[in-house]
Amino acid sequence: MLVEEIMIRDVSVVKADTSVFDALTLAEKKRVRHLPVVAEDEVIGIISDRDLRDVKPSVLCSEKLDILTGTYVKDIMHTQVVTVHPLDAIEDAARMIYEHRVGCLPVVQEGKLVGIVTTSDLLHALVDLMGMGQPGSHLEIEVPDQPGALLDIARIIKDNEINIISIYINPDKHMEKRVVSLRIATFDPRRIIEQIKSAGYPVLFPMSLGGALT
């Protein structure tokens, strides 16, 4: 799945000379947490709801209101902006958000802002990719890091005429093994689990009371 499939295209933006009062009003009206700062569609900065809260007085009186109208976006914006391209994979976008500890990524193509993707957008997309919204059962199986293991498991599931909703593989901490995480379209995976165990693959989830199903 690509960023362009999940990004918000109608992006609320501000300019460097926009007052903090106007930026705050826009953010509250549009119910957004991030506002890219643009100059002729080029991203030159970004502000968040936290930046705005830090400036916003706790009580609005005429004197304190002057703080908001007399302070500008350029005074509080972050100029080091992490961006993505519409054709980047959402996994790469999620990694960038994690590594840079940001709440959103402006989407830039040919130097122009074309969208924005947030942590909630990415989380929703990753949940969809893993098939968590579809009914079924979750299995975690330990396999050796060698060709053919995944095929063995897929064949067992196929022989039971069960569909695989989603599958992903993560390395075991010992690295010579991997953990295959599956979501399959059945509420009763017991027969499949027994067959996987019989083929020599430990089932890490669901677990028996004594530990992994081996």
Residue frames as qw, qx, qy, qz and C-alpha x, y, z in Angstrom:
[[0.000, 0.889, 0.458, 0.000, 0.00, 0.00, 0.00],
 [0.453, 0.315, 0.020, 0.834, 1.29, 3.43, -0.96],
 [0.127, -0.324, -0.369, 0.862, 1.12, 6.77, 0.83],
 [0.216, 0.004, -0.327, -0.920, -1.05, 8.23, -1.94],
 [0.423, -0.326, -0.788, -0.305, -3.77, 5.70, -1.10],
 [0.461, -0.581, -0.614, 0.271, -4.21, 6.93, 2.48],
 [0.296, -0.081, -0.145, 0.941, -3.02, 10.54, 2.49],
 [0.110, 0.788, 0.477, -0.373, -5.33, 13.48, 3.15],
 [0.471, 0.374, 0.384, 0.700, -5.42, 15.58, -0.01],
 [0.100, -0.848, -0.233, -0.466, -7.38, 18.56, 1.29],
 [0.630, -0.165, -0.401, 0.645, -4.66, 19.94, 3.55],
 [0.195, -0.963, -0.185, -0.032, -5.20, 22.91, 5.85],
 [0.683, 0.144, -0.088, 0.710, -2.14, 25.15, 5.57],
 [0.186, -0.939, -0.132, 0.256, -0.84, 28.46, 6.88],
 [0.558, 0.679, -0.133, 0.458, 1.81, 30.93, 5.78],
 [0.581, -0.017, -0.412, 0.702, 4.79, 32.18, 7.73],
 [0.001, -0.178, 0.151, -0.972, 3.15, 35.58, 8.28],
 [0.542, -0.506, -0.543, -0.394, -0.14, 34.09, 9.51],
 [0.286, -0.564, 0.441, -0.637, -0.84, 35.15, 13.08],
 [0.087, 0.058, -0.957, 0.271, -0.88, 32.50, 15.77],
 [0.444, 0.240, 0.474, -0.722, -4.47, 33.54, 16.52],
 [0.672, 0.396, -0.247, -0.575, -5.55, 32.78, 12.95],
 [0.401, 0.300, -0.864, -0.056, -3.58, 29.51, 12.92],
 [0.128, 0.025, 0.854, -0.504, -5.19, 28.44, 16.18],
 [0.571, 0.321, 0.232, -0.719, -8.63, 29.36, 14.87],
 [0.619, 0.393, -0.532, -0.424, -8.03, 27.34, 11.69],
 [0.233, 0.211, -0.938, 0.149, -6.74, 24.30, 13.57],
 [0.285, 0.150, 0.734, -0.599, -9.76, 24.30, 15.88],
 [0.613, 0.388, 0.005, -0.689, -12.21, 24.85, 13.03],
 [0.656, 0.389, -0.578, -0.290, -10.76, 22.06, 10.88],
 [0.863, -0.394, 0.256, -0.183, -10.04, 19.84, 13.89],
 [0.823, 0.413, -0.285, 0.265, -6.48, 19.15, 12.81],
 [0.720, -0.636, 0.026, 0.276, -3.37, 18.74, 14.93],
 [0.556, -0.272, 0.349, 0.704, -0.78, 19.82, 12.37],
 [0.398, 0.882, 0.163, -0.191, -0.57, 22.72, 9.95],
 [0.711, 0.115, 0.250, 0.647, 2.10, 22.75, 7.24],
 [0.026, -0.823, 0.012, 0.567, 3.57, 26.17, 6.56],
 [0.680, 0.373, 0.484, 0.406, 3.81, 26.86, 2.84],
 [0.028, 0.676, -0.184, -0.713, 5.18, 29.44, 0.45],
 [0.541, 0.469, -0.409, -0.565, 3.64, 28.97, -2.99],
 [0.955, 0.017, -0.146, -0.258, 2.82, 25.31, -2.23],
 [0.607, 0.359, -0.610, 0.361, 6.36, 24.58, -1.05],
 [0.730, -0.620, -0.285, 0.038, 6.62, 23.31, 2.53],
 [0.307, 0.643, -0.375, 0.592, 8.89, 25.59, 4.56],
 [0.079, -0.276, 0.696, -0.658, 7.82, 24.56, 8.05],
 [0.529, -0.385, -0.709, -0.263, 5.19, 22.94, 10.23],
 [0.229, -0.339, 0.490, -0.770, 3.38, 23.72, 13.48],
 [0.371, -0.244, -0.896, -0.006, 1.49, 21.40, 15.79],
 [0.465, -0.730, -0.353, -0.355, -1.33, 21.83, 18.26],
 [0.717, -0.469, -0.252, 0.450, 1.30, 21.60, 21.00],
 [0.401, 0.124, 0.059, 0.906, 3.18, 24.57, 19.53],
 [0.194, -0.567, -0.312, -0.738, -0.05, 26.54, 19.49],
 [0.654, -0.646, -0.391, -0.039, -0.97, 25.53, 23.04],
 [0.652, -0.222, -0.211, 0.694, 2.42, 26.69, 24.29],
 [0.156, 0.197, 0.098, 0.963, 1.66, 30.18, 23.00],
 [0.362, -0.580, -0.502, -0.530, -2.05, 30.30, 23.80],
 [0.142, -0.348, 0.506, -0.777, -2.79, 32.12, 27.08],
 [0.088, -0.231, -0.942, 0.225, -4.80, 30.18, 29.64],
 [0.119, 0.722, 0.557, -0.393, -7.31, 33.03, 29.89],
 [0.361, 0.423, 0.415, 0.720, -8.17, 35.18, 26.90],
 [0.069, -0.832, -0.300, 0.462, -8.34, 38.84, 27.80],
 [0.450, 0.892, 0.035, 0.001, -7.66, 41.80, 25.52],
 [0.144, -0.836, 0.520, 0.099, -4.05, 42.09, 26.68],
 [0.570, -0.250, 0.772, 0.125, -3.31, 38.40, 26.29],
 [0.711, 0.575, 0.403, -0.038, -5.15, 38.28, 22.98],
 [0.245, 0.912, -0.289, -0.158, -2.48, 40.64, 21.67],
 [0.430, -0.485, 0.744, 0.162, 0.04, 37.87, 22.25],
 [0.657, 0.260, 0.702, 0.091, -1.78, 35.66, 19.75],
 [0.496, 0.834, 0.243, -0.002, -2.39, 38.36, 17.16],
 [0.056, 0.933, -0.349, -0.074, 1.11, 39.79, 17.52],
 [0.462, -0.410, 0.768, 0.168, 2.91, 36.45, 17.29],
 [0.655, 0.494, -0.312, -0.480, 3.30, 34.84, 13.90],
 [0.996, 0.063, 0.046, -0.050, 3.66, 31.32, 12.61],
 [0.634, 0.595, -0.357, 0.342, 7.25, 32.05, 11.57],
 [0.192, -0.682, 0.503, -0.495, 8.06, 32.65, 15.25],
 [0.676, -0.296, 0.577, -0.350, 7.05, 29.14, 16.37],
 [0.906, 0.338, -0.105, -0.233, 7.26, 26.89, 13.31],
 [0.707, -0.357, 0.549, 0.267, 9.68, 24.00, 12.91],
 [0.411, 0.733, -0.337, -0.424, 11.74, 24.39, 9.76],
 [0.004, 0.340, -0.928, -0.150, 13.28, 20.91, 9.69],
 [0.765, 0.145, 0.183, -0.600, 10.36, 19.07, 8.11],
 [0.300, -0.139, 0.928, 0.173, 10.38, 15.34, 7.40],
 [0.625, 0.374, -0.061, -0.683, 8.38, 14.59, 4.25],
 [0.572, 0.030, 0.809, 0.132, 7.37, 11.61, 2.13],
 [0.204, 0.198, -0.579, -0.764, 6.53, 11.03, -1.53],
 [0.752, 0.071, 0.085, -0.650, 3.09, 9.80, -2.62],
 [0.845, 0.258, -0.438, -0.166, 4.66, 6.63, -4.04],
 [0.029, 0.431, -0.805, 0.406, 6.48, 5.71, -0.82],
 [0.553, -0.263, -0.787, -0.075, 5.25, 2.55, 0.91],
 [0.504, -0.736, -0.063, -0.449, 3.27, 3.12, 4.07],
 [0.882, -0.332, -0.172, 0.285, 5.73, 0.87, 5.94],
 [0.551, 0.230, -0.086, 0.797, 8.50, 3.34, 5.09],
 [0.171, -0.656, -0.075, -0.731, 6.32, 6.25, 6.18],
 [0.764, -0.604, -0.173, -0.146, 5.59, 4.52, 9.49],
 [0.815, -0.112, -0.155, 0.548, 9.32, 3.93, 10.02],
 [0.294, 0.450, -0.023, 0.843, 10.06, 7.60, 9.37],
 [0.450, -0.700, -0.110, -0.544, 7.43, 8.72, 11.88],
 [0.871, -0.451, -0.157, 0.116, 8.89, 6.32, 14.44],
 [0.737, 0.060, -0.093, 0.667, 12.52, 7.27, 13.83],
 [0.190, 0.403, 0.000, 0.895, 11.95, 11.02, 13.76],
 [0.167, -0.436, -0.707, 0.532, 9.28, 11.03, 16.48],
 [0.180, 0.053, -0.148, -0.971, 6.86, 13.20, 14.55],
 [0.445, 0.309, 0.674, -0.502, 3.08, 13.12, 14.43],
 [0.662, 0.660, 0.287, -0.207, 2.64, 13.60, 10.70],
 [0.491, -0.178, 0.525, 0.672, 4.43, 13.66, 7.36],
 [0.419, 0.681, -0.031, -0.600, 3.64, 16.22, 4.67],
 [0.753, 0.231, 0.560, 0.258, 3.47, 14.51, 1.29],
 [0.067, 0.780, -0.248, -0.570, 5.58, 16.30, -1.31],
 [0.748, 0.314, 0.505, 0.294, 5.82, 15.68, -5.05],
 [0.495, 0.524, 0.208, 0.661, 8.11, 17.72, -7.31],
 [0.262, 0.097, -0.276, 0.920, 8.65, 20.17, -4.47],
 [0.390, -0.320, -0.131, -0.853, 4.94, 20.85, -3.95],
 [0.307, -0.019, 0.777, -0.549, 2.67, 19.87, -1.07],
 [0.459, -0.047, -0.650, -0.604, 0.09, 17.35, -2.31],
 [0.749, -0.413, -0.447, -0.262, -1.14, 15.81, 0.93],
 [0.177, -0.563, 0.628, -0.507, -0.44, 14.87, 4.52],
 [0.773, -0.156, -0.608, -0.093, -0.40, 11.56, 6.39],
 [0.387, -0.650, 0.384, -0.529, -0.73, 11.27, 10.17],
 [0.067, -0.272, 0.928, -0.245, 0.07, 8.59, 12.71],
 [0.592, 0.200, 0.589, -0.512, -3.62, 7.69, 12.95],
 [0.695, 0.534, -0.224, -0.426, -3.84, 7.34, 9.15],
 [0.356, 0.481, -0.801, -0.008, -0.86, 4.97, 9.16],
 [0.284, -0.128, 0.855, -0.415, -2.14, 2.98, 12.12],
 [0.712, 0.333, 0.307, -0.537, -5.52, 2.51, 10.45],
 [0.649, 0.560, -0.428, -0.285, -3.82, 1.39, 7.21],
 [0.154, 0.410, -0.886, 0.152, -1.51, -1.06, 8.98],
 [0.503, 0.039, 0.709, -0.493, -4.45, -2.56, 10.86],
 [0.761, 0.463, 0.025, -0.453, -6.20, -3.04, 7.50],
 [0.461, 0.571, -0.669, -0.117, -3.08, -4.63, 6.00],
 [0.040, -0.253, 0.922, -0.291, -2.92, -7.13, 8.84],
 [0.458, -0.251, -0.736, -0.432, -6.58, -7.99, 8.34],
 [0.071, -0.069, -0.741, 0.664, -7.48, -7.14, 11.93],
 [0.452, 0.133, 0.142, -0.870, -10.89, -5.89, 10.86],
 [0.681, 0.106, -0.558, -0.462, -11.80, -9.24, 9.30],
 [0.823, -0.366, 0.281, -0.332, -13.15, -12.18, 11.32],
 [0.806, 0.346, -0.471, 0.088, -10.71, -15.03, 11.81],
 [0.832, -0.529, 0.008, 0.167, -7.95, -16.47, 13.99],
 [0.150, 0.881, -0.439, 0.092, -4.42, -15.30, 14.66],
 [0.971, -0.133, 0.001, 0.200, -1.51, -17.78, 14.62],
 [0.042, 0.871, -0.490, -0.004, 2.19, -17.31, 15.33],
 [0.994, 0.042, 0.056, 0.082, 4.50, -20.08, 14.19],
 [0.300, -0.761, 0.506, 0.275, 8.24, -20.45, 14.64],
 [0.900, 0.426, 0.074, 0.060, 10.07, -21.59, 11.52],
 [0.672, -0.323, 0.277, 0.606, 13.74, -22.06, 10.61],
 [0.204, 0.814, -0.159, -0.521, 15.23, -19.36, 8.41],
 [0.285, -0.207, 0.823, 0.445, 15.46, -21.56, 5.34],
 [0.418, 0.135, -0.456, -0.774, 13.58, -22.00, 2.04],
 [0.432, -0.129, -0.850, -0.272, 10.40, -24.06, 2.06],
 [0.093, -0.221, -0.779, 0.579, 9.13, -23.54, 5.60],
 [0.332, 0.292, 0.165, -0.882, 6.55, -20.92, 4.66],
 [0.505, 0.141, -0.619, -0.584, 5.40, -23.08, 1.75],
 [0.279, -0.111, -0.941, 0.157, 4.82, -26.01, 4.13],
 [0.091, 0.337, 0.602, -0.719, 2.56, -23.93, 6.34],
 [0.405, 0.315, -0.166, -0.842, 0.69, -22.40, 3.41],
 [0.427, 0.067, -0.819, -0.376, 0.08, -25.85, 1.96],
 [0.122, -0.235, -0.887, 0.377, -1.38, -27.12, 5.24],
 [0.242, 0.408, 0.340, -0.812, -3.80, -24.20, 5.34],
 [0.424, 0.284, -0.475, -0.717, -4.70, -24.66, 1.67],
 [0.303, -0.022, -0.944, -0.129, -5.38, -28.38, 2.16],
 [0.010, -0.395, -0.772, 0.498, -7.90, -27.42, 4.84],
 [0.108, 0.619, 0.567, 0.532, -9.60, -25.09, 2.34],
 [0.296, -0.824, -0.299, 0.379, -9.00, -22.07, 4.56],
 [0.412, 0.796, 0.046, 0.442, -8.02, -18.65, 3.21],
 [0.553, -0.250, -0.229, 0.761, -5.06, -16.69, 4.55],
 [0.026, 0.948, 0.315, -0.027, -6.25, -13.17, 5.35],
 [0.128, 0.928, -0.318, 0.148, -2.82, -11.72, 6.06],
 [0.929, -0.146, -0.073, 0.333, 0.72, -12.86, 6.67],
 [0.164, 0.898, -0.330, 0.240, 3.90, -11.19, 7.85],
 [0.897, -0.046, -0.284, 0.335, 7.26, -12.45, 9.05],
 [0.150, -0.915, 0.291, -0.237, 9.49, -11.02, 11.75],
 [0.577, 0.388, -0.666, 0.271, 12.94, -12.32, 12.75],
 [0.793, -0.529, -0.291, 0.084, 13.43, -14.21, 15.97],
 [0.279, -0.920, 0.274, 0.002, 15.87, -12.71, 18.46],
 [0.714, -0.350, 0.537, 0.282, 18.25, -15.58, 17.70],
 [0.271, 0.670, -0.374, -0.581, 18.06, -14.71, 13.97],
 [0.002, 0.183, -0.933, -0.310, 18.38, -18.34, 12.79],
 [0.087, 0.469, 0.878, -0.039, 14.62, -18.61, 13.23],
 [0.156, -0.162, -0.191, -0.955, 11.67, -16.51, 12.18],
 [0.242, 0.355, 0.750, -0.502, 8.16, -16.04, 13.48],
 [0.083, -0.249, -0.651, -0.712, 5.37, -16.26, 10.92],
 [0.242, 0.304, 0.539, -0.748, 2.25, -14.35, 11.97],
 [0.081, -0.220, -0.789, -0.568, -0.91, -15.39, 10.17],
 [0.462, 0.200, 0.411, -0.760, -4.54, -14.41, 10.22],
 [0.052, -0.051, -0.916, -0.394, -6.71, -17.13, 8.74],
 [0.491, -0.134, -0.177, -0.842, -10.41, -17.16, 7.87],
 [0.653, -0.283, -0.693, -0.117, -11.66, -19.58, 10.51],
 [0.446, -0.675, 0.240, -0.536, -12.77, -19.34, 14.11],
 [0.894, -0.332, 0.289, -0.088, -11.64, -22.90, 14.87],
 [0.429, 0.728, -0.532, -0.047, -7.98, -23.35, 13.91],
 [0.681, -0.477, 0.537, -0.145, -7.40, -26.42, 16.11],
 [0.928, 0.216, 0.287, 0.104, -7.03, -28.94, 13.28],
 [0.529, 0.782, -0.162, 0.287, -4.65, -26.66, 11.39],
 [0.266, -0.798, 0.481, -0.247, -2.62, -26.11, 14.55],
 [0.845, -0.247, 0.473, -0.037, -2.29, -29.86, 15.10],
 [0.849, 0.459, 0.159, 0.208, -1.15, -30.37, 11.52],
 [0.248, 0.874, -0.293, 0.299, 1.40, -27.56, 11.76],
 [0.526, -0.641, 0.528, -0.184, 2.75, -29.08, 14.97],
 [0.923, 0.029, 0.383, 0.040, 2.92, -32.49, 13.33],
 [0.684, 0.679, -0.031, 0.263, 4.99, -30.96, 10.53],
 [0.742, -0.101, -0.217, 0.626, 7.55, -29.93, 13.15],
 [0.148, 0.500, 0.000, 0.853, 6.78, -26.24, 13.58],
 [0.216, -0.354, -0.664, 0.622, 6.18, -24.86, 17.11],
 [0.099, -0.731, -0.451, -0.503, 3.00, -22.79, 17.45],
 [0.277, 0.052, -0.424, 0.861, 3.76, -19.78, 19.65],
 [0.321, 0.221, 0.361, -0.847, 0.22, -18.42, 19.62],
 [0.602, -0.642, 0.067, -0.470, -2.34, -19.46, 20.66],
 [0.162, 0.446, -0.812, 0.340, -0.50, -20.98, 23.61],
 [0.697, -0.348, -0.625, -0.053, -1.35, -23.93, 25.79],
 [0.547, -0.824, -0.020, -0.146, -1.34, -23.48, 29.56],
 [0.822, -0.397, 0.176, 0.367, 2.15, -24.91, 29.72],
 [0.240, -0.565, 0.401, 0.680, 3.63, -22.68, 27.02],
 [0.367, 0.442, -0.478, -0.664, 3.97, -22.86, 23.25],
 [0.899, 0.169, 0.276, -0.295, 2.05, -25.54, 21.40],
 [0.137, 0.613, -0.739, -0.243, 4.83, -27.88, 20.25]]
